[in-house]
Amino acid sequence: MNRSTAVAVKAAAGKKKRRSILSRWDAPIAGYLFILPWLLGFFGLTAYPMFLSLYYSFTDYTLMESINWVGLHNYERIFTADAKFLQSVKITFLYVLASVPLKLAAALFVALLLNKAMRGISAYRTAIYFPSLIGGSIAVSLLWRNIFGVDGIFNEVLSKFGIQGMGWITNPSTALWTLILLTVWQFGSSMVIFLAGLKQIPNDLYEASGVDGANRFVQFYKITLPMLSPTLYFNLIMGVINAFQMFTSAYVITNGGPMNSTYVYAMYLYERAFSRYQLGYSSALAWIMLIMIVIVAAIIAGTSKYWVFYETETGGRKRK
Amino acid sequence: MTIKWNQVARHFFMIIFSIIMAYPVLWWIGASLKSNSELSSPSLFPSVPQWSNFVDGWNSVPGHSFTDFYLNTFGLEFAVLIVTLISSTLVAFGFGRLDFPLKNFWFSLLMVTLMLPGQVLIIPQYAMFHQLGWVNTYLPFIVPHLLASGAGGTFFVFLLIQFVRGIPKELDESAKMDGCSWFGIYLRIVMPLTKPAIVTVMIFCFLWNWDDFLGHLLYINSVDKYTVGLALRMINDSTTGQQWGQLLAMSLVSILPATLVFMFLQKYFVEGIATTGIKG
């Protein structure tokens, strides 16, 4: 019999039985059947691989040869004898610390500007959102490489203003900034989220404070920011988690160069794991990155009680 | 709250800003029609449009044409979309509608997985798929999505669960009294009402899998299985005189599917992002 019939029969049988143990839940068996794909996926593709990867990190696994336990050797080497590790951590942190705040600030600023019924708002919104739609693709990375090359259009435009351009991608001190710019260019999706959040702030808050003599800046700090803080918080954490794992643009635009100035952690991981097949060593690298991300997220979460305001706490807003 | 500049200043700023934001794409369109020598000229559009860039670029990978690559990619996408539709809606119905032992525990695990940095899973998953002999097939993409995992999988389940929870339970009651099974309720009552969220899931599943460059890079090795992204990379890496015009032309075509999806399904985008963004 097919599954729906089996479920129906079981349900009917359950009803006939008197107070079976499972009668506390309305679908004890059906429920598990429905979530079965996810259960299999969770154990097979998330939980098991995580333990496997932890195990690998204590071995010298290379996919071809036999696997040998080496204890903390990988971790030792990473922290004491691996210059590329240090470089990639530095570059990744630079990238995260620059791109995430800039992106969120741009998103918030433009959302505030657009938070007023104005003609053409959907055209502006489209123009701003579109980059985030396509920005993660290899296609846009290739475009970026072209634009910021020595003969690229960016330098041409600069020369119109009398500014001497340079090889932005081939210069170690500017290469990472082209990647940061690419990320910030895609602030549209964050902006849409902020716009939605802004629309949820009740107008009477601003009116009432205006009556009490609050100016625009006070309103921003005392009303807008607190009311938006949960959204801001979510975007901040997700933005940071994603930024730590950035790969495609670094790989395609600069390939980690020049002189490792865009050698983000994901690239190092990729090189060790899939160019050199040092799966044991790179598993250790992966776990170190995971821990770093967890620490950073925990720090952000820790500070959150000082600046994230949930309406349902502290008894909510007092209604007049 | 709004920044109170006067109307004109606001529009002026927005117009300039939008042009700056859109400029790379505008330039892209023009550049794809330029000959190599014209590429560094600042004019947006070429004097004589080189449509040949598109034709030559289409056939620039020896032995194949972009038709093959697009067929590969669309085929892969189609398979992934179907299995994602089935698995993510089933799981979302289970979590969103049914009550079973340890449900909250599993749901918390789901939430944790949502935030889990995927990097730590790439290596062991590769080792597993390698041992199963699935490298250089499309299975490493299809099977995870079948199990509500893969690129964005957990997020889709989460989005659908939130939506399903908002559907009134009274509808179930009457169906149950008529002897409808849970699966029947899923199929005939809840799923039709979940359509807007399903469309949103399908859109983002399509987009995120199209751009799953790292995944394609890892698991697809032979050129005849290449997706569009890998083909672009191949053209880019070839050192026989950088034909930027052709490369940009082919890149431009590759973002067309995403653009069309956006143009015709705009409202699902904004609603999808906004609701999940806020519910964070």
Interface residues (C-beta under 8 A of the other chain):
Chain A: R3 S4 T5 V7 A8 A11 L22 R24 W25 D26 A27 P28 I29 A30 G31 Y32 L33 F34 I35 P37 W38 L39 L40 G41 F42 G44 L45 T46 Y48 P49 M50 L52 S53 Y56 Y61 L63 V110 L112 L113 L114 N115 K116 M118 G120 A123 Y124 T126 A127 I128 Y129 F130 P131 L133 I134 G136 S137 I138 A139 V140 L142 L143 W144 N146 I147 D151 G152 I153 E156 V157 K160 W185 S189 V192 I193 L195 A196 G197 L198 Q200 I201 Y206 R216 Q219 F220 I223 T224 P230 T231 Y233 F234 N235 I237 M238 I241 F244 Q245 F247 T248 Y251 V252 A266 L269 Y270 A273 F274 L279 S282 S283 A286 W287 M289 L290 I293 A297
Chain B: M1 T2 I3 K4 Q7 R10 H11 F13 M14 F17 S18 I19 M21 A22 P24 V25 W27 W28 A31 L39 S40 S41 P42 S87 L90 V91 F93 G94 F95 L98 D99 F100 P101 K103 W106 L109 L110 T113 M115 L116 P117 G118 Q119 V120 L121 I122 I123 P124 Q125 Y126 A127 M128 H130 P144 L146 L147 A148 S149 G153 V157 G179 S181 W182 F183 G184 Y186 L207 W210 D211 F213 L214 L218 G229 L232 R233 N236 W244 L247 L248 S251 L252 S254 I255 A258 T259 F262 Q266 F269 V270 I273 A274 T275 G277 I278 G280
